[in-house]
Amino acid sequence: MHQVTQPAILYFGTPVVLISTVNEDGTANLAPMSSAWWLGQRCVLGLAAVSKTTRNLLRTRECVLNLPSHDMAKQVNRIARTTGSDPVPAGKASRGYRYVGEKFETAGLTQVGSLIVKAPRALECPVQLEAELEEVHPLAENDPVWKGRSLALHVVVRKVHAASEILADGEPDRIDPDKWRPLIMSFQQFYGLTPGRVHGSELAKIPEAAYRA
């Protein structure tokens, strides 16, 4: 049986991303989010229009998408209700957010330099994607309640860093999905992937290299 329901959010499950950007004073900001999806070498990020990460990304046009593994929930939680904006925006203050300037230190993560962008990478994350902003699209322009509150930011991944233990044996340019265990956010809760494949995939018969431009 099904019934009509009206959930306040529709986070059915996406990987957690720690976005690192550069503040106006040159320090680093780090923010967790999970409204992200990939297509080829590009990624679309759904972010609040007034967040510190968004403002940094619009100004510098670059970032690093750090993907934590399923055993890094504690690090993500340490900065889950923090913001790099001072003063704290009213909407975030009402949800218990506090200002934190040293996001990497608070999370317990290590900054390392990137090769292309100025934003640092989070060393402990098994995947780190250096990216540049390509397009910005406002969301809900026809909704008077939500208009101006959210943006879809289209970034291009320029450099991929992956821990050697998640790469396919003998294939340095392919991540092995049997080894990669991302941290998943589903309806505000953390989850991981079930070990092993649920079933073989017909699409897996197509070599990944066939998708390379």
N, C-alpha and C positions, 0 to 999 in steps of 0.2 A: 504494500500500500504506500502511496505517496500523498503528501498533503502540501498545500501552499504555505510557504514560510517566508519570513522577511528578516534574514540575518542582517545585523548592522554592518558586518564586513563579509567579504567573500574571499578570504585567504585560504584557498583549498590546498595550498602547499607549493612553496617555491624555495629555492636555496637562499640561505642567509648570505648577505654581502656586507662586508665592512668597507665603506668607501672612504678613501683617504684623499684629502684635498689640501691646498695651501691657503692659510689665512692671509689677511692683508699685511700683517707684520712679519710674514715669512715662516711662522710656526705651522705645525701640521694639525689638521683636524681629522678625526676618525669617527664615522657614524655608521651604525648598523641599519640595514634595511632589507626588505625581501620582495619588493615589487619590481622584479627584474626579469627580463626574458631575452634570450639570445637567438640570433638568426645569422648563420655564417660567422663572420668576424665582427659582427655588430651586436650591440646590446641596447635595449630600451629600459630606462630607469624611470620609475614613477616616484616623484618626490614632491614634498610640500614646497610651494612657490617661495615661501619666506624662510626656509630653513637655512642654517649656516652652510651646509653642504651645497645646497642649490646655488646660493649666492657666490660661493667660492668657485663652483664649476662654471657658472655663467661668466664670471670675471676672468678666470685663468684659462678656461676652455680645456681643462685636462684633469685627470684623476687616476687613481688606481682602484680597481675592483679586487679586493682581497676576499677569497672564499675560504671560510673556516671549515674544518672537518667536524664530524659529529661529536667529537670529544672536547670541543672548544666552547661549549655553551656558557661556562662560567666566565670566560673572558668577554663574551658578547654581553652577558647580563650586567657586567660591571659598568658598562656605558649605555645600557639600554634606555635608561631614563635620564640621560644627560644631554646637554646641548652646548654648542660652542658660541651661542648667541648670548650676549650680555647687554641689556637685561634679558631675562628669559621671556619669550613671547607668552602672552596671556593664555593662549590655548594650551601650550605645553605646561605652563605653571599649574593650570587647573588639573592636569593629569599627573602631577608630582615630579615633573622634570626639574633638574637643577643645573646651574652653569658649571662646566668643567673646562678649563683651558688645556690641561695636559691629558688629552684623551688616550694616547698610546700608553702612557705610564699608568693611568687609572685602569685600563683594561689589562695591563700586565703583558703588553706586546712590545716587540722591538722594532724600531724604525730602521729600515735599510734603504739605501739610495736606489733610485730607478735609473734605467738606461736612457729613456727618451723624455719622460715627463719630470717635472720638479717635485710632484707629490711623492712621498715615501711609500715603500711597501711594508707590509706587516710580515716580518720574517717567519713567524710561527704558522701562518696560513699556507697550506699546501699548494694553493693556486693564487697567483697574483697577476692581474691583467692591467697593463699600462694602457690607458685609453685617452682619446681626444674627442672633445665635443664636436658633433657635426650638425645636428639640428635640434631645435626646441619647439615643442608643440604644446599649446595650452589645452587643458582638459576641461570638459563640462562647460563650454562656452555658452551653451543654451540653457543652462541650469542656474537660475538666479541665486540659489542657495550655495552651490559649489563653485560658481564661476570665479576664477582668479586664485583659487586655493591650491591647485595642483598643476604640475607640468610633467610632460613626458619628454625626457632628454635622451636623444639618440647619440650614442657614443660609438666610436670605431676603436676596436682593440688593435693596438700597434705592436705590442710585445707581450708574449705569454711566458710566465715563469711557473714551472711545475716541479714539485718535489720528485726526485728520481724514483722514489718507491711507488708512485702511482702511475708511472709510465709503463706502457706495454713492453714486454720482453722483446728485445731486438728491434723495437720500433720507437725511436726517440721522439718522433713527431706525433705520437698517438697516446692519449690518456686511456688507461685500461679501466673501464667502468666497474670491473670486479674488484679493483683495488681502491678506487676513489669513493670515499664515504663522506658526502657533504652534510652539513647541518641544514635541516629543513625546518621552515616555519610554516605551521598549519594552524590557523585560527588562534594565533598568539602563543602557541605551544611549540616546543622544540621536539623534533623527531629526527631519526636517522633512517637510512635505507635498510631493508631486510637483507642480510647476507645471502649471496647467491641470486641467480636470476629467477624470476617468477616463471618466465617462459621464453623460449627463443623468439627473436624478432625477424620478420621477413626483411625489414629494412637493413638489418645488420649484414645481409648478404651483399650489400652494395659497399665497396671499399670507401672508407672515409675520404681518401684522396680524391675521389670523384667529385666531391663538393668544393674542392679548392678552385678558386677563380684562376 
